[in-house]
């Protein structure tokens, strides 16, 4: 089972690193598995949050994040995570909308964070989600521009190039649908069950031509998604800005508990 993965030796740093261990309040499965778009080649992506230590809080310091490249794991500090959530960062806010079974660990403070996710939802999502979509589109264009180099390589390299293009198309579309849930419904939903067939079709190359170019159908879909996003942005009921005072009150509550604890 996926939840058994973190008990393996490769993930021992989660338990032994002095900044992690008992300080971890939230740990979840992200990436393709959390979207429901995984295949046999998908990596395990783990994201989480660890409280800042009493010393860091009192001295105004921050470790920001700990990254383990070999396991594709990123654990954000509480301070850094809140900053990213407040800006509605698409790659981070998805941690608040995982399926229940995709959380490896949720402490009491981690549950408070999940229960207060609405604090971080605002129209800042318009800029951040649109920016992410545009980033994926530019990566797609750049990858297509490099196709001549790829075609001169071995067949396996060509297939890898095609898989890269199809994944970029899929993530371009996926982030729009997550943005729709935020702007139209005010919810964070990471697992894309309703769009599963569409997203897997994209990932399997159904929206690429034989020459490894985005098919006309992809550009039509992209235009439809962009238009819907623009309409959703103009008509969303999300507040223009997050409630910074409530966010600060939450930070104070959490950090006060850390500082008042008997541990260093």
N, C-alpha and C positions, 0 to 999 in steps of 0.2 A: 504493500500500500504506500501511497505517496507520503503519508504522515510519518512513516517509519524511516524516511530518508534522513531526517535530521539527527537520528540516533546513530548514524554511521560515523566512522572515524573522520571522514572528510569534513564533517561539520562540528568537530569537537571544539573549534574556536568559539562557537556560540556559547559554550559552557565555561570555557577556560579564560577567555579574554576578560581582563579586569573591567573593561568598560561595558561588557555585555553581561553574560551570566544572569544573575538575579535582577539586573537592571532592565532586561528586555520586557517590554509590556505588550508588544504586538509582533507577531511573526506570521507571515502568510505566504501562500503560493501565488506568484504573479506570472506575468507573461502569457504565453500561448495556452497553458493549462487553465489559467484563471479566466481566459476569454472563451474557452471551449473550442479553440481552433488548433489544438495540438495534433501533431502526427508522429510517426515513428522516429522522426529526426529532431523533435523538439527538445530543447534543453530545459532543465529545471531552474526556474528563476525564483529566488526567495528574497522578499523584502520585509523590513521590520522597523521597529523603533525601540530605542533604549533610553531610559531616563538619564539626564545629566547627573553627575555626582554632586554631593553637597559642596565639595571643594570648587567644582566648576561653576556652580550656581553663585556661590559667594564671591568668587573672583571674576565673574563675568566671562568665563572661558567657555569653549565649546569644542568638542571633538568632531562635530558636524556629521561625519559618517565613517563607517568602517566597511571596506569593500574587500571581499574575498573573490578574486578573479577565477580561481579554479572551480569554485562551486556556483559562480554567478550569483553571489549573495551580497546584498547591500543593506546595512542596518543604519538608519538615520538616528541622530540624536533627537531628543524630544524638541529641543530648541529649533533645530534645522527643519524637522518635519513640519512643525507648526508654520514656519515661514513658507515652506513650499505649498502646504495646504491652503494657506491664506491667499496665495496667488493662483489657486486652482490648477496647479501643475498636473497635467493629464497622467504622467507616469507615476505620480505619487498619490493622487486622490483616489486612484483605482484601489489602493490598499484598504480604503474605507468601505468598499462596496463588493467585497468578495463573497462567494457562497460560504455558508457556515462551515462546510466540510473542508474548505480551502485555508482555514486558519489553523496553524500549528499551535499557537499559543496566544491567549488573550487573558491578561491579568485584570484585576479590578479596575486599575487606571486605564488599561487598554480598552475595557468595556465602556468606560466613561467617554473615551475618545470616540469610539464608534457610535455611542448613543448621542453624541453632540456633533455629529458630522455636519448638521445643517448650519453650524456656526461659520463654516468655511465656504458655503455655497453662495456665490454672488455672480454678477455679470462680468467679473474678471475672467470667468470661464470663456467668454466670447473671444477675447484676445488670445488666451493660452491655448484653447482647443483649435482655433483657426490657425494659430501659429504652428502647432504640431502638424496639422493636416498639410499646410503649405510646405513644411520641412520634408514630410514624406514624399510630396509631389516633386519637389526639387531633387531629392535623392533618386527618385524614379527616372527623371529626365537625365540626370547625370549618368546613371547606370546605363541607360539606353545609349547615350553618347559614346560609352566605352565598349559598345557591343562588337565593333570591328576587331578590337583586340581579343575579345573573348572567342569570336568565331575562328580565329587563327589557332586557338589552343585545342587541346584534346577534347573528346566528346564529353568526358566527365566534367570538364571545366565549363563547357557550354551549358550543361544541365544545371550546374551550381549557379551559373549566372541567371538562368531562367527561374530557378527557385527564389533567388534574391529579388528579382523583379516582381514575381507573384506575391511574395511576402510584403513588399512595399505597397503594392496595390491594396492588399488586404488590410494592412494597418491604416492606410489612408481612409478607407471606408469605415473601418471599425471605430476610429476615434470620432467620426461624425455621429455615428449612432449613439455612442456614449454621451456625446455633447447634446444630442436631442433629448435624452433622458434628463440631463441636468437642466436644460433651458425650458423644456416643455412640461416636465413633471416635478422638477426639484429633487430628483433622487440620483444616487450614485449606484449604477448597476454595471458591474465589470463583466459578468458572464453573459455572452451574447447568444442566448438560445433562439430568440426569434429570427435573428439574421444568420444563424449557423450555416444553412445551406448556401446562402449567398457568399459568406466569408470563406467557406471551404472551397467553393467554386473558384473564387479569386486565388486562393492559396494554391489550388491545383492547376492554375494556368489557363483557366477557361476564358479569361479576359486578356490573353496575350495572343498575338498572331504567331504564325509559324516562323516569322523572322525575328521573334522576341521583341516585339513592339506592343505597347498598349493597344488593344483592339478599340475600334470606334465605339463599341458598347461601353467600354470603360469610361471614355470621355463623356458620353451621354449620362452615365450614372454619376460621374463626378460633378457635372453641372447641376443635376437634380439635387444632389446632396448639398451643394453650395447654396443653392436657392432656398432650400428648406431651412438651412442653418441661418441664413440671413433673416428669414421671416421669423424663426424662433427667437433670434437675438432681439429683434425689434418688438416682440410681443411677450417676452418672458416676464414672469412675475417675480423672478429673483431680484433681490435688492441690488442696487448699483454697486455698493461696496459691502464687504463683510462687516459684521458688528465687532469692531476692534475691541471695544470695551469688554464685551462678553468673552472674547478670545483671551484678552489679558487677564480677566478674572479667572479663567480656567487655568492659564499658565501659573498664576499666583497660587491657586489652590494646589496644583500638583507639586510645584517647587517647594511650597511651604511644608508639605508632608515629607519631602526628601530632606530638607534642611533640619526639620525637627526630629528626624529619626536619630537613633543612637549610633548608627553606623556612619563611617567617614564618607 
